[in-house]
Amino acid sequence: MREKSSFVPMIIMGVLFFIFGFVTWLNGSLIPFLKVICYLSDFEALFVSFSFYIAYTVMALPMSFVLERVGYKKGMALGLGVMAIGSLLFIPASLSANYLLFLSALFILGTGLTILQTASNPYITLIGPIQSAAMRISIMGLINKGAGVLAPLFFTSLILSGLGNIEDMSAHELEFLTSRLIVPYLVMAGILIGLLFLVLFSSLPELEFKSDKMAESQNIFAYPRVVLGALALFFYVGIEVIAGDTIGLYAQSIGITNATSLTSYTMTFMVVGYIVGVLFIPRYLSQEKALIGSSIVGIFLLMGVAFSSTTSMGVSEFLWGWSGVQTLPNSLVFVALLGLSNALVWPTIWPLSLEGLGRHTAKASALLIMAIAGGALLPLLFGKIAEISNNMQLSYLFGIICYLIIYMYAVKWHKKVSWK
């Protein structure tokens, strides 16, 4: 049984999705930052993404059993508590400038987010009609990626304000710079603890499901649309993280300094994509057609990244030259524009995967959340391809594989009712 949507639950869920976005997309700024202060290669720096996203694979299935036992509401509160612990671990990591401690803190943050995501995504999907689920998820996505726009700007202004080019700093200056991480993550821990109590004592209703003996007797792997949905999400999250987290490294590789805020450009285009979802789904655009269009646009944008100029700024000047915002080389603009093609993939795959699963929803959600491992593994593969080829620009063509998998799910795989 689906709970009726109400104003208060949507507000609380919106706050949680803001936290998801803020914490997740800080990684795009942390990667070039930790590369400098910990003296890392591009490949080593991408372990920031790996440590964060691999937590989803390791912890999602255990957390689904926790959710079945304690419920979705208490599960969300538990996730916020784990995230607070991860934030506090940034304090000793910053004091020691120890990369392994930073990676451990990121893994714990990812673990907390795993619990939250496993609970919140089916919650938003099932509290209203399944046909409009993509619209509700798009609203949450607007909030989530709005936080993704703010996080890199917040990081750059608070951590790097008045310090010049971090690539040119001395060892003593870098030691001072690292200590600037302590206060922001201490404040974040306090906010997360506050949200824990907000959720725990809120009026969020629990999801309830009708009993279905036939469904209960089946294994979750008996549902092709769930398993193949997880496969599509694996490749989607991979290309989403590549677009958001490597844009700073790519900018550095073509000579753009202080690139820690560039993730905001990718997130801004994702916000535009989510606005399209809110306005057009399901009234003018079905969830399936939105997914097909996203995959096709993504392939063309990747070709734009690979084959456009690294010096000319014509695309940037056309899009926002009038606004006074910093213009970027064409190829870098196409990386940012990938946010537009990625925006509606997550909101459409979830409802296509979860419809009619009843009490299997928690396990199905865990399987879909485990697919976030794509954000851990595929950026590392991208980094290794770029390192071996010594050409990061052409390495973006790797993402075409991701969009082809998404396309297959959109046109065929989500319709499969059995493996026969």
Order of alpha helices (4+ residues) and beta strands (2+ residues): alpha-alpha-alpha-alpha-alpha-alpha-alpha-alpha-alpha-alpha-alpha-alpha-alpha-alpha-alpha-alpha-alpha-alpha-alpha-alpha-alpha
